[in-house]
Amino acid sequence: MSMRRKTAIVGIGATPYYRRGRSAPRTLNELVGTAILAAIADAGLQIEDVDGFAYYGGGFDTPYLCEMLGIPEVRFTAGLTGSGGGSAGAIGLASAAVIAGLAETVVCVGGMQQTAQRYGTITSAYAPDPENAFFLPAGLVGPGHMFALLARRHMHLYGTTRDHFAEVAISNRINALTHPDATIQKPLAREDYFAAPLLADPHCLFDFCLENDGAIAAIVTSAERARDLRRKPVSILASTHGGEREWGRSLYWMNMSDDLFASSGHRSVARRLYADAGLGPQDIDCAQIYDHFTSQVIMQLEDYGFCEIGEGGPFVASGAIRREGGSLPINTDGGQLSCGYIWGMTHIREAVEQIRGTAANQIDGVETALVTGGPSNVPVSGLILAAA
């Protein structure tokens, strides 16, 4: 059963994007609660209206949030797997709950606070076991090292270059320069990119996303109810979540065929997403692409059909992803590379604001927006939003 236009996002709330570890002494629950209250106010609702939560990762505790915020009763609470890979899919989970009549007003929230553990070195914190004994001795101590292997394979197979990665980083940075909430607002020249240290060859400093603290919440309700609320509703056309088993072996296990190893793992998700939405890549006005690494942006552009497989490098080099003059503006707030990294929720916020017409870097005539979640491993997710 299609969810097309049956539900809508009616509220968005966010904390500031703190640099890693600088949100203290505020707790993660305080950050999340602040974002939820802001989203409720944005929608013109009351906290008592909330009766559901849809999570992805994060480990948030529904009873704690109910007690802290004064929510009298919840009828639905569930979470997706996939860490940042579930960010776009969590909106679909909320939508499914509303369509099924399990809840009326569902909160999707993502938040992070990196005081105890940097996400950039998360694999080094894993307890030793037979599985990670395979990769830790090789020095693969963080996601950047894992994805560097995929990037290098894409370069080998298709002739992708670091110039192509640089274009993604520079394009995002240009957008961040004019966004008031961006963490980094310093210009990035091509020579700056190539002067930066390699952290995991071929990834240099500017190929890695930021490490932020903060929280963002979105409110999902029925399309009928959305029409009577404060904000212009943003329709949910489709949301898909999952992926192919074989691509899951690209991280940690490194045992798969070339074409899937040098990809973002989104191909099956993208096919189902477009079919459910009744749209194709040619119908997307802007895209908020999960940019934990520049190389994965290029691979997602291929997997979502904006160019042929292996042509992602030339596609970005053509200027296609630029906000000014590009055929497919992406990450119009600066993305996770330059604006803020809240595990994919910044992209949902930006897509909603673009469709509302309230974005800091507003593009004329945005009717549809693609949001991707992950890849961090299987599962990954996709989301298409549209003007109501």
Disulfide bonds with the S-S distance in Angstrom:
none
